[in-house]
C-alpha cells in the first residue's frame, strides 16, 4: 500500500510453517514449548521487518515528493531516484538478515521486498510526471525565445525549421537524463518519456506553423521563388566508333540496323546487356539529321 497505510503481513499460522528448527526436542512437552517460543520469535521478527518495510516506503516517497515539487525541473531526477531506491533496499536487506535468523521464511522476506520496490516504482512515476511537465515548459519557453531572435527574411521557414529541430534534440537529451531511473520504474518511466516527447514535437511543430502563417498573412514574409529546372540530353551515335558521337554528326550506319523504339517503349538499352558486357551500341539510335538516317521499330 501507500506510505503510512498498514501492510498485510503473513498470518501467524503461515509464519509457523516457515520457522526453521535448530534442534530436536526430547519430549512432547518440550516440543510444544519449543514451537510456541519459536512462533513468538518469528511473529515478533516479522512485525519488526514489516515496520522496516513501511518505514522504507514512507522515507523514499517523502524524499521523491520533495524533489518532484521543486519549481524547476531536476535534470538528474532519474539518477537521484535510483540512488534513493538503492539506499532504501540496502536498509531493508540488512534488516531481513536478522529476520531470517529469527525464523522468518524466505518467501515472506521476498514478498515484503517486492512490495517495497513496487511502492518505489509508483512514487518514481508520480514524481517523473511532475518533472516532465516542468521540463516541457522550460524547453518550450527556450524554443520560443530562440524563434523570437530570428529576422524575417525569405529564408525564415528554413531557419524556423532549424530552431525546431534543435529544440527537439535538446528536449530529447534532457528527457533521457531526467527519466533514467534504472531498474526503478524503468518500464513506466520509458512510457512517460515517450509520451512527453511525442507531445513536445506536436507542440513546437504547431507553433511553428502558426507563426509562419501569421508572417505570410501580414505580408512580412515572402518565400524565395523556386528556380526552374532545365534538363539536357545528349545522344551518342554508335556508327562513329568506340568513342561515339553526337547528333550533329552524319550517320554512316545502314538504316535497317537502327532501332529507335524498343518493344517496351521505355528504354533502348537493357541494363543486363550492359552488365553482361554485350554490344548494346546498335540499340541506341540518333535523331534524324539527314535523309540517310531512318528510324525503325524492331
C-alpha positions, 0 to 999 in steps of 0.5 A, a space after each residue: 500500500 501507500 506510505 503510512 497505510 498498514 501492510 498485510 503481513 503473513 498470518 501467524 499460522 503461515 509464519 509457523 510453517 516457515 520457522 526453521 528448527 535448530 534442534 530436536 526436542 526430547 519430549 512432547 512437552 518440550 516440543 510444544 514449548 519449543 514451537 510456541 517460543 519459536 512462533 513468538 520469535 518469528 511473529 515478533 521478527 516479522 512485525 519488526 521487518 514489516 515496520 522496516 518495510 513501511 518505514 522504507 516506503 514512507 522515507 523514499 516517497 517523502 524524499 521523491 515528493 520533495 524533489 518532484 515539487 521543486 519549481 524547476 525541473 531536476 535534470 538528474 531526477 532519474 539518477 537521484 531516484 535510483 540512488 534513493 531506491 538503492 539506499 532504501 533496499 540496502 536498509 531493508 536487506 540488512 534488516 531481513 538478515 536478522 529476520 531470517 535468523 529469527 525464523 522468518 521464511 524466505 518467501 515472506 522476506 521476498 514478498 515484503 521486498 517486492 512490495 517495497 520496490 513496487 511502492 518505489 516504482 509508483 512514487 518514481 512515476 508520480 514524481 517523473 510526471 511532475 518533472 516532465 511537465 516542468 521540463 516541457 515548459 522550460 524547453 518550450 519557453 527556450 524554443 520560443 525565445 530562440 524563434 523570437 531572435 530570428 529576422 524575417 527574411 525569405 529564408 525564415 521557414 528554413 531557419 524556423 525549421 532549424 530552431 525546431 529541430 534543435 529544440 527537439 534534440 535538446 528536449 530529447 537529451 534532457 528527457 533521457 537524463 531526467 527519466 533514467 531511473 534504472 531498474 526503478 520504474 524503468 518500464 513506466 518511466 520509458 512510457 512517460 518519456 515517450 509520451 512527453 516527447 511525442 507531445 513536445 514535437 506536436 507542440 513546437 511543430 504547431 507553433 511553428 506553423 502558426 507563426 509562419 502563417 501569421 508572417 505570410 498573412 501580414 505580408 512580412 514574409 515572402 518565400 524565395 521563388 523556386 528556380 526552374 529546372 532545365 534538363 539536357 540530353 545528349 545522344 551518342 551515335 554508335 556508327 562513329 566508333 568506340 568513342 561515339 558521337 553526337 547528333 550533329 554528326 552524319 550517320 554512316 550506319 545502314 538504316 535497317 540496323 537502327 532501332 529507335 523504339 524498343 518493344 517496351 517503349 521505355 528504354 533502348 538499352 537493357 541494363 543486363 546487356 550492359 552488365 553482361 558486357 554485350 554490344 548494346 551500341 546498335 540499340 541506341 539510335 540518333 535523331 534524324 539529321 539527314 535523309 540517310 538516317 531512318 528510324 525503325 521499330 524492331 
